[in-house]
């Protein structure tokens, strides 16, 4: 099936399934089922089977799924069976935390380029990476062939940053800045706004 025919909400659940499978594998499980995954994730077993069916037949009736095999297949489908280098723009408190975070490397990603527009930060070294001027983003990103970037700038710098990243050939952006950015249709953007999530949860509180 063509990737464009798979609903984005389904693609969004695949990393959740992969995370559960990696956990099961680390605990020594060789076989699992849609029912067991449903109990772990709080997603119906029928939904899990339907989601996986977009990409093929991975389990056997009465046997279930081989944990290592399904995990490897999901990594292949998500293109995280390789390491993606990532550019990070904005090295304030959040950016520094992201640059030092060790959880990306084991899941297919490695922050390898750092940029900022603050003269006092340019030239500083974090995890063996030197912070470079934001104005150099297009040339440096293109020279390294990167396709993925993170924006951790203030909101008022996010759009200009996105423009520079797209100019450099970036095709996927994870945006931590609390603002929507405009990009070409072939560039995929995901937003992470902790305040928005807190506000959503607060709705359910008395």
GIFEN-V316686 format. One record per residue. N is the residue number from 1. RES is the residue in one letter. NEAR is the number of other C-alpha atoms within 10 Angstrom. D_LAST is the distance of its C-alpha to the last C-alpha in Angstrom with 2 decimals. Layout:
BEGIN
n: (N & N)
res: (RES & RES)
near: (NEAR & NEAR)
d_last: (D_LAST & D_LAST)
END
This chain:
BEGIN
n: (1 & 2 & 3 & 4 & 5 & 6 & 7 & 8 & 9 & 10 & 11 & 12 & 13 & 14 & 15 & 16 & 17 & 18 & 19 & 20 & 21 & 22 & 23 & 24 & 25 & 26 & 27 & 28 & 29 & 30 & 31 & 32 & 33 & 34 & 35 & 36 & 37 & 38 & 39 & 40 & 41 & 42 & 43 & 44 & 45 & 46 & 47 & 48 & 49 & 50 & 51 & 52 & 53 & 54 & 55 & 56 & 57 & 58 & 59 & 60 & 61 & 62 & 63 & 64 & 65 & 66 & 67 & 68 & 69 & 70 & 71 & 72 & 73 & 74 & 75 & 76 & 77 & 78 & 79 & 80 & 81 & 82 & 83 & 84 & 85 & 86 & 87 & 88 & 89 & 90 & 91 & 92 & 93 & 94 & 95 & 96 & 97 & 98 & 99 & 100 & 101 & 102 & 103 & 104 & 105 & 106 & 107 & 108 & 109 & 110 & 111 & 112 & 113 & 114 & 115 & 116 & 117 & 118 & 119 & 120 & 121 & 122 & 123 & 124 & 125 & 126 & 127 & 128 & 129 & 130 & 131 & 132 & 133 & 134 & 135 & 136 & 137 & 138 & 139 & 140 & 141 & 142 & 143 & 144 & 145 & 146 & 147 & 148 & 149 & 150 & 151 & 152 & 153 & 154 & 155 & 156 & 157 & 158 & 159 & 160 & 161 & 162 & 163 & 164 & 165 & 166 & 167 & 168 & 169 & 170 & 171 & 172 & 173 & 174 & 175 & 176 & 177 & 178 & 179 & 180 & 181 & 182 & 183 & 184 & 185 & 186 & 187 & 188 & 189 & 190 & 191 & 192 & 193 & 194 & 195 & 196 & 197 & 198 & 199 & 200 & 201 & 202 & 203 & 204 & 205 & 206)
res: (X & X & X & X & X & X & X & X & X & X & X & X & X & X & X & X & X & X & X & X & X & X & X & X & X & X & X & X & X & X & X & X & X & X & X & X & X & X & X & X & X & X & X & X & X & X & X & X & X & X & X & X & X & X & X & X & X & X & X & X & X & X & X & X & X & X & X & X & X & X & X & X & X & X & X & X & X & X & X & X & X & X & X & X & X & X & X & X & X & X & X & X & X & X & X & X & X & X & X & X & X & X & X & X & X & X & X & X & X & X & X & X & X & X & X & X & X & X & X & X & X & X & X & X & X & X & X & X & X & X & X & X & X & X & X & X & X & X & X & X & X & X & X & X & X & X & X & X & X & X & X & X & X & X & X & X & X & X & X & X & X & X & X & X & X & X & X & X & X & X & X & X & X & X & X & X & X & X & X & X & X & X & X & X & X & X & X & X & X & X & X & X & X & X & X & X & X & X & X & X & X & X & X & X & X & X)
near: (8 & 7 & 11 & 7 & 8 & 13 & 11 & 10 & 9 & 15 & 16 & 10 & 14 & 18 & 17 & 11 & 21 & 19 & 14 & 17 & 26 & 17 & 13 & 19 & 17 & 10 & 9 & 10 & 14 & 14 & 18 & 19 & 20 & 19 & 16 & 14 & 18 & 17 & 12 & 12 & 15 & 9 & 15 & 15 & 17 & 11 & 13 & 20 & 17 & 12 & 18 & 20 & 12 & 16 & 15 & 10 & 10 & 14 & 20 & 10 & 7 & 7 & 10 & 15 & 20 & 18 & 23 & 16 & 15 & 20 & 21 & 16 & 17 & 19 & 18 & 12 & 14 & 15 & 12 & 16 & 14 & 12 & 14 & 19 & 18 & 22 & 26 & 24 & 27 & 27 & 23 & 15 & 9 & 12 & 21 & 16 & 11 & 17 & 20 & 12 & 13 & 12 & 11 & 16 & 13 & 10 & 16 & 16 & 16 & 18 & 22 & 17 & 21 & 27 & 26 & 25 & 19 & 14 & 11 & 8 & 17 & 17 & 14 & 13 & 12 & 13 & 11 & 8 & 15 & 16 & 23 & 22 & 17 & 20 & 13 & 15 & 24 & 17 & 15 & 16 & 23 & 16 & 11 & 13 & 13 & 21 & 20 & 24 & 25 & 26 & 25 & 26 & 24 & 13 & 16 & 11 & 15 & 23 & 18 & 13 & 24 & 22 & 17 & 19 & 30 & 22 & 15 & 21 & 18 & 23 & 19 & 20 & 24 & 16 & 23 & 22 & 21 & 18 & 16 & 14 & 17 & 13 & 17 & 9 & 8 & 8 & 15 & 13 & 19 & 11 & 16 & 14 & 12 & 11 & 10 & 11 & 10 & 10 & 10 & 11 & 10 & 10 & 8 & 7 & 6 & 4)
d_last: (45.46 & 45.16 & 42.17 & 41.37 & 40.95 & 38.19 & 34.70 & 32.86 & 29.79 & 32.25 & 33.65 & 30.18 & 29.79 & 33.23 & 32.32 & 29.59 & 32.31 & 34.72 & 32.45 & 32.07 & 35.84 & 36.67 & 34.59 & 36.35 & 39.69 & 39.09 & 38.44 & 41.76 & 40.78 & 43.49 & 42.18 & 38.76 & 37.62 & 35.09 & 33.54 & 33.22 & 31.82 & 29.28 & 28.11 & 27.90 & 26.13 & 23.99 & 26.16 & 28.37 & 31.98 & 33.23 & 31.39 & 32.86 & 36.32 & 36.08 & 35.06 & 37.93 & 40.37 & 40.33 & 42.30 & 44.59 & 44.95 & 43.90 & 43.70 & 46.03 & 45.39 & 45.06 & 45.17 & 42.09 & 41.84 & 43.83 & 41.22 & 43.50 & 44.95 & 41.70 & 40.33 & 43.51 & 43.32 & 39.78 & 40.88 & 43.82 & 41.81 & 39.37 & 42.39 & 41.15 & 44.26 & 45.56 & 44.44 & 43.19 & 43.76 & 41.01 & 41.25 & 38.54 & 38.44 & 36.70 & 37.19 & 34.75 & 32.32 & 30.68 & 34.09 & 35.68 & 33.05 & 33.65 & 37.40 & 37.32 & 35.00 & 37.11 & 35.04 & 36.54 & 40.11 & 39.68 & 37.86 & 40.42 & 39.78 & 41.25 & 40.63 & 44.20 & 44.25 & 42.41 & 42.55 & 41.45 & 42.79 & 42.63 & 46.25 & 45.20 & 43.52 & 46.27 & 48.61 & 46.20 & 46.11 & 43.07 & 43.78 & 47.32 & 46.14 & 47.31 & 45.03 & 46.92 & 46.78 & 44.45 & 47.40 & 49.07 & 46.35 & 48.33 & 51.54 & 50.16 & 47.64 & 50.33 & 52.89 & 50.68 & 49.78 & 46.01 & 43.78 & 40.28 & 38.58 & 35.36 & 34.37 & 32.59 & 33.79 & 32.04 & 30.99 & 34.10 & 36.41 & 34.85 & 36.85 & 40.15 & 39.49 & 38.84 & 42.09 & 44.04 & 42.66 & 43.55 & 46.96 & 47.44 & 46.82 & 43.21 & 41.83 & 38.30 & 35.83 & 32.60 & 30.95 & 28.59 & 29.08 & 26.13 & 28.34 & 29.89 & 33.58 & 36.46 & 38.82 & 41.55 & 40.71 & 42.21 & 39.87 & 36.62 & 33.55 & 30.32 & 27.47 & 25.32 & 22.74 & 20.26 & 18.33 & 17.96 & 16.70 & 14.10 & 12.99 & 13.00 & 10.83 & 8.25 & 8.10 & 6.76 & 3.79 & 0.00)
END
